Amino acid sequence: MITLRGKLKKDNDIANSKNYNRRVSIRDKLLIKEVQEMEQTLPVTCKVTFKDPHCLHEFILLIMPDEGYWIGGHFYFQIYISEDYNMAPPVVKCLTKLWHPNISEDGDVCLSILRQSSIDGMGWAPTRKLKDVVWGLNSLFTDLLNFDDPLNRDAADLFIKDKESFRSKVKDYVMQYAKR
């Protein structure tokens, strides 16, 4: 379990061993608490992996939907938190190619919580947390599909015109790109 006291002590020990003073950024102080909270409230369909456990501002989120069109797939998202956090939202990129109205084939993600400002008033705010981002991304595979303002217009149009063809194309993408 990561604690602020432990992180500060470790940073202090490192700074002292290198004979310089290093300050912990506001972002890192926030992340220590938020990462713990995020890990405690992860949906059962999600898993978080840190390449470097001391680098909390960059991690991989794995979403494994257990219902809906994308059931059985493994979808990886890279999440990067800039120094401007919590005034700016995390940057999210989908690393798995998929057929989705709100995720482009290049991995761009359309989710209002990830926008600095949004028309619906649901954009990023300093009161939002990492757990909100994780739950929002997870919901893109169940109940947060947006066909009115899609990022992938072809996927949205196919869903509206022919749900069975949409389902078939999603399954093809899952089989080709999102199986473990």
C-alpha positions as CSV (number, residue, x, y, z in Angstrom):
1,M,0.0,0.0,0.0
2,I,1.4,3.4,-1.0
3,T,1.2,6.1,1.6
4,L,2.0,9.8,1.3
5,R,4.3,9.5,4.3
6,G,6.1,6.5,2.8
7,K,6.5,8.2,-0.6
8,L,7.8,11.4,0.9
9,K,10.2,9.4,3.1
10,K,11.5,7.5,0.1
11,D,11.8,10.7,-2.0
12,N,13.6,12.3,0.9
13,D,16.0,9.4,1.3
14,I,16.7,9.5,-2.4
15,A,17.3,13.3,-2.3
16,N,19.6,13.0,0.7
17,S,21.6,10.2,-0.9
18,K,22.1,12.4,-4.0
19,N,22.8,15.5,-2.0
20,Y,20.0,17.6,-3.4
21,N,16.5,18.6,-2.3
22,R,13.7,17.3,-4.5
23,R,10.2,18.5,-4.0
24,V,7.2,16.2,-4.5
25,S,4.9,17.8,-7.0
26,I,1.2,18.5,-6.2
27,R,0.3,16.0,-8.9
28,D,2.3,13.3,-7.2
29,K,0.8,14.1,-3.8
30,L,-2.7,13.8,-5.3
31,L,-1.9,10.6,-7.1
32,I,-0.6,8.8,-4.0
33,K,-4.1,9.1,-2.5
34,E,-6.1,8.8,-5.7
35,V,-4.3,5.6,-6.9
36,Q,-5.1,3.9,-3.6
37,E,-8.7,4.9,-3.9
38,M,-8.9,3.9,-7.6
39,E,-7.4,0.5,-6.8
40,Q,-9.9,-0.1,-4.0
41,T,-12.9,0.8,-6.2
42,L,-11.9,-0.9,-9.5
43,P,-14.7,-2.6,-11.3
44,V,-14.3,-6.3,-11.4
45,T,-13.8,-6.0,-15.2
46,C,-10.7,-3.8,-14.8
47,K,-7.1,-4.2,-13.9
48,V,-4.4,-1.5,-13.5
49,T,-0.7,-2.1,-14.2
50,F,2.2,0.3,-13.4
51,K,5.4,-0.3,-15.4
52,D,7.2,1.5,-12.6
53,P,5.4,1.4,-9.2
54,H,7.1,4.7,-8.3
55,C,5.8,6.4,-11.4
56,L,2.1,6.9,-10.6
57,H,1.4,9.3,-13.4
58,E,1.5,6.7,-16.1
59,F,-0.2,3.3,-16.2
60,I,-2.1,0.8,-18.2
61,L,-5.8,0.0,-17.7
62,L,-7.1,-3.3,-18.9
63,I,-10.9,-3.6,-19.4
64,M,-12.4,-7.0,-19.9
65,P,-16.1,-6.6,-20.5
66,D,-18.3,-9.3,-19.1
67,E,-21.4,-8.2,-21.0
68,G,-22.4,-6.3,-24.1
69,Y,-21.0,-6.3,-27.6
70,W,-17.4,-6.4,-26.5
71,I,-17.7,-9.4,-24.1
72,G,-14.6,-11.6,-24.0
73,G,-12.3,-8.9,-25.3
74,H,-9.2,-7.4,-23.6
75,F,-8.9,-3.7,-24.2
76,Y,-5.8,-1.8,-23.0
77,F,-5.7,1.9,-22.3
78,Q,-2.6,4.0,-21.6
79,I,-3.3,6.7,-19.1
80,Y,-0.9,9.6,-18.6
81,I,-1.4,12.3,-16.0
82,S,0.4,15.6,-16.8
83,E,1.9,18.0,-14.2
84,D,-1.2,20.1,-14.6
85,Y,-3.3,17.5,-12.9
86,N,-5.9,18.0,-11.4
87,M,-6.6,21.1,-13.3
88,A,-6.3,19.2,-16.6
89,P,-7.7,15.7,-17.3
90,P,-5.6,12.6,-17.8
91,V,-4.6,11.8,-21.4
92,V,-6.1,8.4,-22.5
93,K,-5.2,6.4,-25.5
94,C,-6.8,3.0,-26.4
95,L,-3.9,0.6,-27.4
96,T,-6.3,-2.1,-28.7
97,K,-7.8,-1.7,-32.1
98,L,-11.6,-2.0,-31.8
99,W,-14.8,-1.2,-33.6
100,H,-16.6,1.3,-31.3
101,P,-18.6,4.5,-31.9
102,N,-16.7,6.4,-29.2
103,I,-13.2,5.1,-29.8
104,S,-11.4,5.6,-33.1
105,E,-9.4,2.9,-34.7
106,D,-6.3,5.0,-33.9
107,G,-7.1,4.8,-30.2
108,D,-8.6,8.3,-29.6
109,V,-11.3,8.2,-26.9
110,C,-14.4,10.3,-26.9
111,L,-15.6,10.6,-23.3
112,S,-16.9,13.9,-21.9
113,I,-15.0,13.5,-18.6
114,L,-11.7,13.6,-20.5
115,R,-12.5,16.9,-22.1
116,Q,-11.2,20.1,-20.5
117,S,-14.7,21.6,-21.2
118,S,-17.7,20.0,-22.7
119,I,-21.0,21.2,-24.0
120,D,-23.0,18.9,-21.6
121,G,-21.2,20.3,-18.5
122,M,-19.9,16.8,-17.7
123,G,-16.3,17.6,-18.7
124,W,-13.2,17.6,-16.5
125,A,-13.3,19.5,-13.2
126,P,-10.7,19.6,-10.4
127,T,-13.1,17.6,-8.3
128,R,-13.0,14.6,-10.5
129,K,-10.6,11.7,-9.7
130,L,-8.9,8.8,-11.4
131,K,-11.6,6.4,-10.3
132,D,-14.1,8.5,-12.2
133,V,-12.0,8.1,-15.4
134,V,-11.7,4.3,-14.9
135,W,-15.4,3.9,-14.3
136,G,-16.2,6.2,-17.3
137,L,-13.9,4.1,-19.6
138,N,-15.4,0.9,-18.3
139,S,-18.9,2.2,-19.0
140,L,-18.0,2.8,-22.7
141,F,-18.4,-0.9,-23.0
142,T,-21.8,-1.1,-21.4
143,D,-24.2,1.8,-20.9
144,L,-22.3,4.9,-22.0
145,L,-22.3,4.4,-25.7
146,N,-23.0,7.7,-27.5
147,F,-24.3,7.3,-31.1
148,D,-25.4,11.0,-31.3
149,D,-21.8,12.5,-31.2
150,P,-19.6,9.6,-32.2
151,L,-15.8,9.6,-32.8
152,N,-16.2,6.7,-35.2
153,R,-19.1,7.8,-37.4
154,D,-19.0,4.5,-39.5
155,A,-19.5,2.4,-36.3
156,A,-22.4,4.6,-35.2
157,D,-24.0,4.6,-38.6
158,L,-23.7,0.8,-38.9
159,F,-25.2,0.4,-35.4
160,I,-28.2,2.6,-36.4
161,K,-28.7,0.9,-39.8
162,D,-28.0,-2.7,-38.9
163,K,-27.4,-3.9,-35.4
164,E,-26.6,-7.4,-36.4
165,S,-23.9,-6.3,-38.8
166,F,-22.5,-4.0,-36.1
167,R,-22.5,-6.9,-33.7
168,S,-20.7,-9.1,-36.3
169,K,-18.1,-6.5,-37.0
170,V,-17.4,-5.9,-33.3
171,K,-17.0,-9.7,-32.8
172,D,-14.6,-9.8,-35.8
173,Y,-12.5,-7.0,-34.2
174,V,-12.5,-8.7,-30.8
175,M,-11.4,-12.0,-32.3
176,Q,-8.7,-10.4,-34.4
177,Y,-7.3,-7.7,-32.0
178,A,-8.6,-8.1,-28.5
179,K,-8.2,-11.8,-27.6
180,R,-5.5,-12.6,-25.0
